[in-house]
Amino acid sequence: MESLGSKGSLRHTIFTGSAVAVTAAALAAVASSIRKRRALDKKLEEKRALSRQTLNYVEQHLQMSKALELNKTINCITDAIVEAEDQAAACDKMTDKQSPLHGMPLSVKDNIGVKGYETTGGMQINIGRVSELDSVIVQVFKRYGAIPFVKTNVPQSMYSYTCSNKIFGETSNPHNTKRTPGGSSGGEGAILGGGGSIIGLGTDVGGSVRVPAVFCGVCALKPTVGRFSLVEMTRIMTAPDMWELDPTIPRMPFQEQLFASEHKLRIGYYTWDGVLPPVPAVARAVHVARKALESLGHTLVEFSPPGYGDAYASLYIATMAGGDRGQTLREKVKDDYLDRGLQMLWIANLPQWLIGLLAAMIQSKDAVQAKVLRGLISAGTTYSWFRHVEKLRDYRNNFVKQWQSLKLDAVICPVFASPAPYSEDVGQLTAAASGAALYNLVNFPAGALPVTRVNEQDIEDTNNPVLYPAQTAFEKLLKRSCSSADSKGLPVGVQCVTLPYTEELCLRLMTELEGAVGFASK
């Protein structure tokens, strides 16, 4: 029979053993974490060193001086394509130089495949994964004489309007290095806006070419999903080569009659979509475009996206979160250092009841941010995803009815609620791109182009609490982007939108507007 004293000793031994086991497990977890971080640091540094080595070689041996000089200032290039020089030399020797893009240097967004080069998407998980073939769009552009010469930077995972990642660092805006070039085609916007490239290839699922375009003062086109991925470029992307290489693309040749038509258009316009009120400079840009188009004889009428202010978060935020509430994306970056542009990703991983509680707590002070939070919990099961798709379909139908009721040919409107924000702010301003996101949701072609620059009156108006109250956290960040002297001169643009599969009409409108406003790149 054991004594009371022996029982106490036994109990003490059990507790002590448990504590040792827990401590050992904790130390093992810490050691494992340290090993993983060291391995990640080594992997990242090896990739950075290889990128620096390639850029140094190109700088010493090849003629890419403008792009490389620009890169030293704004860090827009991830890889230089060393074969470009030989390809350019071969073009020079050709007797037949009839290709529409003969010898034209082409910059390519990081996520678009170029044979022999990595496509990282700003994530360490993709380091070392080299493309075995050129992507279809790169193949087509090569056939028509273009020469890919650099790949350009993107935000980590490309789910952000920032342009930074832990592999290549942060890209700056060529007009002001404290500002962002936008994302996710931020490297493309920056290199084009800084004059380091003439044409470039990007992608756009939520404003990813249009936002960088208006931030950096260049033109961009987001086509109808499924047709192709500006005027001469679009002709090439509708050539038979595209159908040969990708038979899933519909056989729709370039509709010259739409582009060349001279009939006057009926164009809707608005300065605010109902989500975040734009700063005065953005609203003024729409009116600059409106007056320019009216001077050409077009009819401009007021238009308002039906119910978009209430529907934005439940439509767009839920769509971007996906049916898994961001789980797939979290898995891809779980072993990465998380870039600040993706910090909000982890909120989607909180319990739905907690996200709902946070939304309720801030509802009275910031209704837009509350809507964004609720958007994160509106999907997550197969059933809720199907219901979400139904809502998208219904909204698109209502949007088309509103468009048709006004007999519109096109619409002009903002892309983003401010000019290029400071780099540290843009990651918190996803909702400010609601204007761009709308036309991904309804699947309308939309092009972006600069029409004016921030002037002193814009800054004064932004600082006027009567004209721009800036009451919410989002609005205060927007105000910050356009309230100081260093915002003067930043490009401010608009987007031109037309019905699905009428990219040619969109390009016609952009061409006419560009000529009418006379925006100077410098």
C-alpha positions in Angstrom: 0.0 0.0 0.0 1.4 3.4 -1.0 1.7 6.1 1.6 0.2 9.6 1.1 3.8 10.9 0.7 4.5 8.5 -2.1 1.4 9.5 -4.0 2.4 13.1 -3.8 5.8 12.2 -5.1 4.3 10.2 -8.0 2.0 13.1 -8.9 5.0 15.5 -8.8 6.9 13.1 -11.1 4.0 13.0 -13.6 3.6 16.8 -13.7 7.4 17.3 -14.0 7.6 14.8 -16.9 4.7 16.5 -18.7 6.3 19.9 -18.3 9.6 18.6 -19.7 7.7 17.1 -22.7 5.9 20.3 -23.4 9.1 22.3 -23.1 10.9 19.9 -25.4 8.1 20.1 -28.0 8.2 23.9 -27.9 11.9 24.0 -28.3 11.7 21.6 -31.2 9.1 23.8 -32.9 11.2 26.9 -32.4 14.3 25.1 -33.8 12.2 23.9 -36.8 11.0 27.4 -37.4 14.5 28.8 -37.3 15.7 26.2 -39.8 12.9 27.0 -42.2 13.6 30.7 -41.9 17.3 30.2 -42.6 16.5 28.0 -45.6 14.1 30.7 -46.9 16.6 33.4 -46.4 19.2 31.4 -48.3 16.7 30.7 -51.1 15.7 34.3 -51.4 19.3 35.6 -51.4 20.4 33.1 -54.0 17.6 34.3 -56.3 18.4 37.9 -55.6 22.0 37.3 -56.4 21.2 35.6 -59.6 18.9 38.4 -60.6 21.6 41.0 -59.8 24.1 38.9 -61.8 21.9 38.9 -64.9 21.2 42.6 -64.7 24.9 43.4 -64.3 25.8 41.2 -67.3 23.1 42.9 -69.4 24.3 46.3 -68.4 27.8 45.6 -69.4 27.2 43.7 -72.6 23.8 44.6 -74.1 22.0 47.8 -75.2 19.2 48.3 -72.7 20.5 51.5 -71.2 17.2 53.3 -70.7 15.4 50.5 -69.0 18.4 49.6 -66.8 19.0 53.2 -65.7 15.3 53.5 -64.8 15.5 50.3 -62.9 18.2 51.7 -60.6 15.7 54.3 -59.5 12.4 52.5 -59.3 13.3 48.8 -59.3 10.8 47.6 -61.9 12.8 44.7 -63.6 12.9 41.2 -62.2 14.8 39.6 -65.1 16.6 40.8 -68.2 16.1 38.5 -71.2 19.7 38.0 -72.5 18.6 36.6 -75.8 17.0 39.8 -76.8 20.2 41.4 -78.2 20.7 38.5 -80.6 17.1 38.5 -81.6 17.3 42.3 -82.3 20.4 41.7 -84.4 18.7 39.1 -86.4 15.8 41.5 -87.0 18.2 44.1 -88.3 19.6 41.6 -90.9 16.1 40.7 -92.2 15.3 42.0 -95.7 11.6 41.6 -95.1 10.6 44.1 -92.4 6.9 44.1 -92.9 5.9 42.7 -89.5 3.9 45.3 -87.6 6.0 45.1 -84.5 9.4 44.4 -86.3 12.2 44.7 -83.7 9.9 46.3 -81.1 11.1 45.8 -77.5 8.4 44.2 -75.3 8.4 44.2 -71.5 6.5 41.3 -69.9 4.8 41.0 -66.5 6.5 38.4 -64.2 3.5 36.0 -64.2 3.5 35.6 -68.0 5.7 32.7 -69.2 8.8 33.4 -71.2 10.8 30.3 -72.2 13.9 29.7 -70.0 12.9 32.2 -67.3 11.2 31.9 -63.9 7.6 33.0 -63.3 7.5 33.6 -59.5 4.4 35.7 -59.0 6.5 37.2 -56.2 6.3 34.0 -54.1 9.3 31.9 -53.0 7.4 28.7 -53.7 7.9 29.4 -57.4 11.6 30.1 -57.3 13.4 27.7 -59.6 10.3 26.9 -61.7 11.4 27.8 -65.2 8.9 28.1 -68.1 9.5 25.4 -70.7 7.6 27.4 -73.3 6.6 30.9 -74.1 3.1 31.7 -73.2 0.6 31.9 -76.1 0.5 35.7 -76.0 4.3 35.9 -76.0 4.5 33.5 -79.0 2.1 35.6 -81.0 3.9 38.8 -80.3 7.2 37.2 -81.3 5.7 36.0 -84.6 4.8 39.6 -85.4 8.3 40.9 -84.7 8.3 41.9 -81.0 11.3 41.1 -78.8 10.7 40.4 -75.1 13.6 42.0 -73.3 12.7 42.2 -69.6 10.3 40.7 -67.1 8.7 43.1 -64.6 7.8 43.2 -60.9 4.5 42.2 -59.3 3.2 42.1 -55.7 3.4 38.9 -53.8 0.8 36.5 -55.2 -0.6 39.4 -57.4 -3.6 39.8 -55.1 -2.8 43.4 -54.3 -2.6 46.9 -55.7 0.9 47.3 -54.2 4.0 46.3 -56.1 6.4 44.6 -53.7 7.5 41.2 -52.7 10.3 39.6 -50.6 12.2 38.3 -53.6 12.7 41.5 -55.7 11.7 44.2 -53.3 9.4 47.2 -54.0 8.8 49.1 -57.2 8.3 52.8 -57.1 6.3 55.2 -59.2 8.4 56.9 -61.9 6.7 60.2 -61.3 7.3 60.2 -57.6 9.4 57.4 -55.9 7.5 57.8 -52.6 4.3 56.7 -54.4 3.2 53.3 -55.6 3.0 52.3 -59.3 0.0 50.2 -58.4 -0.6 46.5 -59.0 -0.5 43.9 -59.9 1.0 44.9 -63.2 3.0 47.6 -61.3 6.3 46.8 -62.9 4.8 47.2 -66.3 3.1 50.5 -65.4 6.4 51.8 -63.9 8.7 50.9 -66.8 6.2 52.2 -69.4 5.5 55.4 -67.4 9.3 56.0 -67.0 10.0 55.5 -70.7 12.0 52.3 -70.2 9.7 50.3 -72.5 7.3 51.1 -75.4 4.8 48.3 -75.1 4.2 45.7 -72.4 2.0 42.7 -71.5 0.1 42.5 -68.2 -3.0 40.9 -66.8 -6.1 42.3 -65.2 -8.6 40.4 -63.0 -9.5 43.4 -60.8 -7.9 46.4 -62.3 -4.4 45.1 -62.5 -3.4 46.9 -65.7 -5.8 49.9 -65.4 -4.7 50.9 -61.9 -1.0 51.0 -62.8 -1.8 52.8 -66.0 -3.6 55.7 -64.3 -1.0 55.9 -61.5 1.9 55.9 -64.0 0.4 58.0 -66.8 0.1 55.4 -69.5 -2.6 53.6 -71.5 -3.9 50.1 -70.9 -6.7 47.8 -72.0 -8.6 45.1 -70.1 -10.5 43.1 -72.7 -13.6 41.0 -72.4 -12.7 37.7 -70.6 -12.3 35.0 -73.2 -11.5 37.1 -76.2 -7.8 37.8 -75.8 -5.4 39.0 -73.4 -3.8 48.7 -77.8 -4.7 49.3 -81.3 -1.9 47.5 -83.2 -1.4 45.2 -80.2 -5.1 44.3 -80.3 -5.0 43.6 -84.1 -2.2 41.2 -83.4 -4.1 39.5 -80.5 -7.0 38.9 -82.8 -4.9 37.4 -85.6 -5.4 33.7 -86.6 -2.1 32.9 -84.7 -4.0 33.2 -81.5 -6.6 30.7 -82.5 -4.0 28.3 -83.8 -2.1 28.4 -80.5 -5.1 28.6 -78.2 -8.2 27.1 -79.9 -10.3 28.0 -76.8 -10.3 31.6 -77.9 -13.3 32.6 -80.1 -12.5 33.3 -83.7 -13.3 37.0 -83.7 -11.1 39.0 -86.0 -10.4 42.7 -85.3 -13.6 44.6 -86.2 -12.2 47.4 -88.2 -15.7 48.9 -88.8 -16.1 49.6 -85.1 -12.7 51.2 -84.7 -12.9 53.3 -87.9 -16.5 54.4 -87.5 -17.1 58.1 -87.3 -20.7 58.1 -86.0 -21.1 60.1 -82.9 -21.5 58.2 -79.6 -23.8 58.4 -76.7 -21.6 58.2 -73.6 -22.5 57.9 -70.0 -20.3 59.4 -67.3 -20.1 59.4 -63.5 -17.5 60.5 -60.9 -18.5 58.2 -58.0 -19.7 54.6 -58.1 -21.1 54.7 -54.6 -18.2 53.0 -52.7 -15.6 55.5 -51.8 -15.9 59.2 -52.8 -13.0 60.1 -55.1 -10.7 63.0 -54.3 -11.4 66.2 -56.3 -8.7 65.6 -58.8 -10.2 62.3 -59.9 -13.7 63.8 -60.2 -12.2 66.7 -62.2 -10.5 64.3 -64.6 -13.9 62.8 -65.5 -15.2 66.2 -66.4 -12.0 67.0 -68.4 -12.7 63.9 -70.4 -16.4 64.7 -70.7 -15.8 68.2 -72.0 -13.2 66.9 -74.5 -15.6 64.3 -75.9 -18.4 66.8 -76.1 -16.1 69.1 -78.1 -15.8 66.2 -80.6 -19.6 66.1 -81.0 -20.4 63.1 -78.8 -23.4 63.2 -76.4 -22.6 62.8 -72.7 -25.3 61.8 -70.2 -25.1 61.1 -66.5 -25.0 57.4 -65.6 -24.9 55.6 -62.2 -23.9 51.9 -61.7 -27.1 50.4 -60.2 -26.8 49.7 -56.5 -23.0 49.1 -56.7 -22.3 51.0 -53.5 -24.3 48.4 -51.5 -23.2 45.4 -53.6 -19.5 46.0 -54.0 -18.2 44.2 -50.9 -20.6 41.2 -51.2 -19.7 40.9 -55.0 -16.1 41.8 -55.5 -14.5 41.1 -52.1 -16.2 37.7 -51.9 -15.2 36.9 -55.5 -11.5 37.7 -54.9 -11.6 35.7 -51.6 -13.0 32.8 -53.7 -15.0 29.8 -52.6 -12.3 28.9 -50.1 -12.1 32.3 -48.4 -8.5 32.6 -49.5 -7.3 29.2 -48.2 -5.5 28.3 -51.5 -3.6 31.5 -51.5 -2.7 31.2 -47.8 -1.2 27.7 -48.5 1.0 29.2 -51.2 2.5 31.8 -49.0 2.5 30.0 -45.6 6.2 29.5 -45.7 6.9 33.0 -47.1 7.7 36.2 -45.3 4.3 37.9 -45.8 4.5 41.2 -47.7 2.6 44.1 -46.2 0.3 44.1 -49.2 -1.1 40.8 -48.1 -1.5 41.5 -44.4 -5.3 41.7 -44.7 -5.3 38.1 -46.1 -5.1 36.6 -42.6 -8.3 38.4 -41.5 -10.2 36.1 -43.8 -8.9 33.2 -41.7 -10.6 34.4 -38.5 -13.8 32.7 -37.4 -16.8 34.0 -39.3 -18.5 35.1 -36.1 -15.4 37.2 -35.1 -15.3 38.9 -38.5 -19.0 39.7 -38.2 -18.4 41.1 -34.7 -15.6 43.3 -36.0 -17.8 44.5 -38.8 -20.6 45.4 -36.3 -18.2 47.2 -34.0 -17.0 49.6 -36.8 -20.3 49.9 -38.7 -21.2 53.3 -37.3 -17.8 54.9 -37.9 -16.8 53.3 -41.2 -19.6 51.6 -43.1 -17.4 50.8 -46.1 -14.8 49.0 -44.1 -17.6 47.1 -42.3 -18.9 46.0 -45.7 -15.5 44.8 -46.8 -15.2 42.7 -43.7 -18.7 41.2 -44.3 -17.6 40.4 -47.9 -15.0 38.0 -46.4 -17.7 35.8 -44.8 -20.2 35.7 -47.7 -18.5 32.7 -49.3 -16.8 29.6 -48.0 -19.0 26.6 -48.8 -20.1 25.1 -52.1 -23.7 26.3 -51.5 -22.7 29.9 -50.7 -20.4 30.0 -53.7 -23.3 29.0 -56.0 -25.5 31.6 -54.4 -22.7 34.2 -54.9 -22.5 33.3 -58.6 -26.3 33.8 -58.9 -25.9 37.3 -57.3 -23.2 38.1 -59.8 -25.4 37.1 -62.7 -28.3 39.1 -61.4 -26.2 42.2 -60.9 -24.8 41.9 -64.3 -28.3 41.7 -65.8 -29.4 44.8 -63.9 -26.3 46.7 -65.0 -27.0 45.8 -68.7 -30.6 46.9 -68.3 -29.5 50.3 -66.9 -27.0 50.7 -69.7 -29.6 49.9 -72.4 -32.3 52.1 -70.9 -30.0 55.1 -71.6 -29.1 53.8 -75.0 -25.4 54.0 -74.3 -22.5 53.2 -76.6 -19.8 53.7 -73.9 -19.1 55.0 -70.4 -16.3 57.1 -68.9 -15.5 57.0 -65.2 -12.7 56.7 -62.6 -10.4 53.8 -62.2 -9.2 54.5 -58.7 -10.5 57.0 -56.1 -7.2 58.9 -56.0 -4.0 59.5 -57.9 -1.1 57.2 -56.9 -1.1 56.8 -53.1 2.0 56.6 -50.9 3.5 53.1 -51.1 2.8 52.4 -47.5 -0.9 53.3 -47.8 -2.0 51.5 -50.9 -2.3 48.0 -49.3 -5.1 49.3 -47.2 -7.0 50.9 -50.1 -8.4 47.9 -52.0 -11.9 49.4 -51.9 -10.5 52.5 -53.7 -10.2 50.4 -56.9 -13.9 49.6 -56.9 -14.3 51.5 -60.2 -11.9 49.2 -61.9 -13.2 46.0 -60.2 -16.8 46.7 -61.4 -15.9 46.0 -65.1 -14.2 42.7 -64.2 -17.4 41.7 -62.4 -19.7 42.5 -65.3 -17.0 41.5 -67.9 -17.0 44.6 -70.0 -13.9 45.7 -71.9 -12.3 48.8 -70.2 -9.3 50.9 -71.2 -7.5 53.4 -69.0 -5.6 56.5 -70.1 -4.3 59.7 -68.4 -6.1 62.9 -69.1 -4.7 65.5 -66.7 -2.4 66.0 -63.7 -2.9 67.0 -60.1 -2.8 70.8 -59.8 -2.7 73.3 -56.9 -6.5 73.7 -57.0 -7.0 70.0 -56.6 -4.7 70.0 -53.5 -6.6 73.0 -52.1 -10.0 71.3 -52.7 -8.8 68.1 -51.1 -7.8 70.0 -48.0 -11.2 71.8 -47.8 -13.4 69.8 -45.3 -16.5 71.1 -47.0 -15.5 69.7 -50.4 -13.8 66.6 -49.1 -14.8 65.8 -45.5 -12.6 62.6 -45.2 -14.5 61.1 -42.3 -13.6 57.4 -42.5 -10.2 55.7 -42.3 -10.3 54.9 -46.1 -11.2 58.5 -46.9 -8.4 59.9 -44.8 -5.8 57.8 -46.7 -7.3 59.0 -50.0 -7.0 62.6 -48.7 -3.4 62.0 -47.8 -2.6 60.9 -51.3 -3.7 64.3 -52.8 -3.3 66.9 -50.0 0.4 67.7 -50.0 2.6 69.6 -52.4 4.4 66.4 -53.6 1.1 65.2 -55.2 1.3 68.1 -57.7 1.9 66.8 -61.2 0.8 63.2 -60.6 -1.1 61.7 -63.5 -4.8 61.4 -63.2 -6.8 59.2 -65.6 -10.2 57.8 -66.5 -11.4 54.6 -68.0 -13.4 54.1 -71.1 -15.9 51.2 -71.1 -17.9 49.5 -73.8 -20.1 46.5 -74.2 -18.6 43.0 -74.2 -16.6 42.0 -77.3 -16.5 45.6 -78.6 -12.9 46.3 -77.7 -12.4 48.1 -81.0 -15.0 50.7 -80.0 -13.3 51.1 -76.7 -10.0 51.7 -78.5 -11.7 54.2 -80.8 -13.0 56.2 -77.9 -9.6 56.1 -76.1 -7.8 57.2 -79.3 -10.2 60.1 -79.8 -10.0 61.1 -76.1 -6.2 60.9 -76.0 -6.0 63.2 -79.0 -8.6 65.7 -77.6 -7.0 66.1 -74.1 -3.4 66.2 -75.3 -1.9 64.7 -72.2 1.9 65.0 -72.2 3.8 62.1 -70.6 6.4 64.4 -69.1 
